[in-house]
Amino acid sequence: MLGSCGARFSTAVDLRPRFAGLGHDPMTEKYIARSSTLAFRTLGGEMMIMSAVDSTFFTRDPVASVIWQSAAGRTPLSEIAERHVCSGFAVDAETAQRDAEQFVEELSSYGILLVSERPFSISSAGLTETA
């Protein structure tokens, strides 16, 4: 639940679907997992990530590092933002969620983070989406 990190909303919300059938959820959860084709290390509070595919190098601040370390494929991004970013960095939920989504979008565009609408499962062949 996202509000303002622990606050709960008490106003009613209109949740009608935009399309006929099962409905459309514009706030679909995102699950994130680290790609297996990279190397990473934390030095001085900053995460350093290198792609094994093309040697692209990324450095990330402490907030992004917390998101990265939580990217195990089983916890929704909204929960990571609320549980780890809000409490650890004294930021409101809306800002934490927006920043987390921007970070994930950037790294997923390079294939560094994998993104799914469902939790990932871990198999001997690597990460796979659950059915």
HUCOR-V951884 format. One record per pair of residues at least 12 apart in sequence whose C-alpha atoms are under 10 Angstrom apart, sorted by sequence separation. I is the first residue (numbers start at 1). J is the second residue. If there is no record, write none. Layout:
i=I j=J
i=I j=J
This chain:
i=38 j=50
i=39 j=51
i=47 j=59
i=48 j=60
i=68 j=80
i=81 j=93
i=82 j=94
i=84 j=96
i=85 j=97
i=116 j=128
i=117 j=129
i=118 j=130
i=119 j=131
i=37 j=50
i=38 j=51
i=39 j=52
i=46 j=59
i=47 j=60
i=48 j=61
i=67 j=80
i=81 j=94
i=114 j=127
i=116 j=129
i=117 j=130
i=118 j=131
i=37 j=51
i=38 j=52
i=46 j=60
i=47 j=61
i=66 j=80
i=67 j=81
i=70 j=84
i=79 j=93
i=81 j=95
i=82 j=96
i=85 j=99
i=115 j=129
i=116 j=130
i=36 j=51
i=37 j=52
i=38 j=53
i=45 j=60
i=46 j=61
i=47 j=62
i=66 j=81
i=78 j=93
i=81 j=96
i=82 j=97
i=85 j=100
i=35 j=51
i=36 j=52
i=37 j=53
i=38 j=54
i=39 j=55
i=43 j=59
i=45 j=61
i=46 j=62
i=47 j=63
i=78 j=94
i=80 j=96
i=81 j=97
i=35 j=52
i=37 j=54
i=38 j=55
i=40 j=57
i=42 j=59
i=44 j=61
i=45 j=62
i=46 j=63
i=47 j=64
i=48 j=65
i=67 j=84
i=80 j=97
i=81 j=98
i=38 j=56
i=39 j=57
i=40 j=58
i=41 j=59
i=42 j=60
i=44 j=62
i=45 j=63
i=46 j=64
i=47 j=65
i=63 j=81
i=66 j=84
i=67 j=85
i=78 j=96
i=79 j=97
i=81 j=99
i=38 j=57
i=40 j=59
i=42 j=61
i=46 j=65
i=47 j=66
i=49 j=68
i=66 j=85
i=78 j=97
i=81 j=100
i=42 j=62
i=45 j=65
i=46 j=66
i=77 j=97
i=78 j=98
i=80 j=100
i=81 j=101
i=45 j=66
i=47 j=68
i=63 j=84
i=64 j=85
i=47 j=69
i=63 j=85
i=66 j=88
i=78 j=100
i=42 j=65
i=62 j=85
i=63 j=86
i=77 j=100
i=78 j=101
i=41 j=65
i=77 j=101
i=63 j=88
i=62 j=88
i=63 j=89
i=42 j=69
i=62 j=89
i=77 j=104
i=40 j=68
i=68 j=100
i=63 j=96
i=67 j=100
i=71 j=104
i=34 j=68
i=66 j=100
i=32 j=67
i=33 j=68
i=34 j=69
i=64 j=99
i=68 j=103
i=32 j=68
i=33 j=69
i=34 j=70
i=35 j=71
i=63 j=99
i=64 j=100
i=67 j=103
i=68 j=104
i=33 j=70
i=34 j=71
i=35 j=72
i=63 j=100
i=67 j=104
i=32 j=70
i=33 j=71
i=34 j=72
i=77 j=115
i=32 j=71
i=33 j=72
i=34 j=73
i=64 j=103
i=68 j=107
i=31 j=71
i=32 j=72
i=33 j=73
i=63 j=103
i=64 j=104
i=73 j=113
i=76 j=116
i=31 j=72
i=32 j=73
i=33 j=74
i=73 j=114
i=76 j=117
i=31 j=73
i=32 j=74
i=33 j=75
i=71 j=113
i=72 j=114
i=73 j=115
i=76 j=118
i=30 j=73
i=31 j=74
i=32 j=75
i=60 j=103
i=71 j=114
i=73 j=116
i=75 j=118
i=76 j=119
i=30 j=74
i=31 j=75
i=32 j=76
i=71 j=115
i=74 j=118
i=75 j=119
i=30 j=75
i=31 j=76
i=32 j=77
i=68 j=113
i=73 j=118
i=74 j=119
i=75 j=120
i=29 j=75
i=30 j=76
i=31 j=77
i=73 j=119
i=74 j=120
i=29 j=76
i=30 j=77
i=31 j=78
i=72 j=119
i=73 j=120
i=74 j=121
i=28 j=76
i=29 j=77
i=30 j=78
i=31 j=79
i=32 j=80
i=72 j=120
i=73 j=121
i=74 j=122
i=29 j=78
i=30 j=79
i=31 j=80
i=58 j=107
i=72 j=121
i=73 j=122
i=29 j=79
i=72 j=122
i=27 j=78
i=56 j=110
i=58 j=112
i=73 j=127
i=72 j=127
i=73 j=128
i=74 j=129
i=54 j=110
i=56 j=112
i=73 j=129
i=74 j=130
i=53 j=111
i=51 j=110
i=53 j=112
i=51 j=111
i=52 j=112
i=51 j=112
i=50 j=112
i=49 j=112
i=30 j=101
i=33 j=104
i=32 j=104
i=31 j=104
i=34 j=107
i=35 j=108
i=38 j=111
i=39 j=112
i=30 j=104
i=34 j=108
i=37 j=111
i=38 j=112
i=33 j=108
i=36 j=111
i=37 j=112
i=38 j=113
i=2 j=78
i=5 j=81
i=6 j=82
i=32 j=108
i=35 j=111
i=36 j=112
i=1 j=78
i=2 j=79
i=5 j=82
i=6 j=83
i=34 j=111
i=35 j=112
i=36 j=113
i=1 j=79
i=4 j=82
i=5 j=83
i=34 j=112
i=35 j=113
i=36 j=114
i=2 j=81
i=3 j=82
i=33 j=112
i=34 j=113
i=35 j=114
i=2 j=82
i=5 j=85
i=6 j=86
i=33 j=113
i=34 j=114
i=35 j=115
i=1 j=82
i=2 j=83
i=5 j=86
i=6 j=87
i=32 j=113
i=33 j=114
i=34 j=115
i=4 j=86
i=5 j=87
i=31 j=113
i=32 j=114
i=33 j=115
i=31 j=114
i=32 j=115
i=33 j=116
i=30 j=114
i=31 j=115
i=32 j=116
i=5 j=90
i=30 j=115
i=31 j=116
i=32 j=117
i=5 j=91
i=6 j=92
i=7 j=93
i=29 j=115
i=30 j=116
i=31 j=117
i=32 j=118
i=33 j=119
i=4 j=91
i=5 j=92
i=6 j=93
i=29 j=116
i=30 j=117
i=31 j=118
i=32 j=119
i=33 j=120
i=4 j=92
i=5 j=93
i=28 j=116
i=29 j=117
i=30 j=118
i=31 j=119
i=32 j=120
i=3 j=92
i=4 j=93
i=5 j=94
i=28 j=117
i=29 j=118
i=30 j=119
i=31 j=120
i=2 j=92
i=3 j=93
i=4 j=94
i=28 j=118
i=29 j=119
i=36 j=126
i=2 j=93
i=3 j=94
i=4 j=95
i=5 j=96
i=35 j=126
i=36 j=127
i=1 j=93
i=2 j=94
i=4 j=96
i=35 j=127
i=34 j=127
i=2 j=96
i=33 j=127
i=2 j=97
i=33 j=128
i=31 j=129
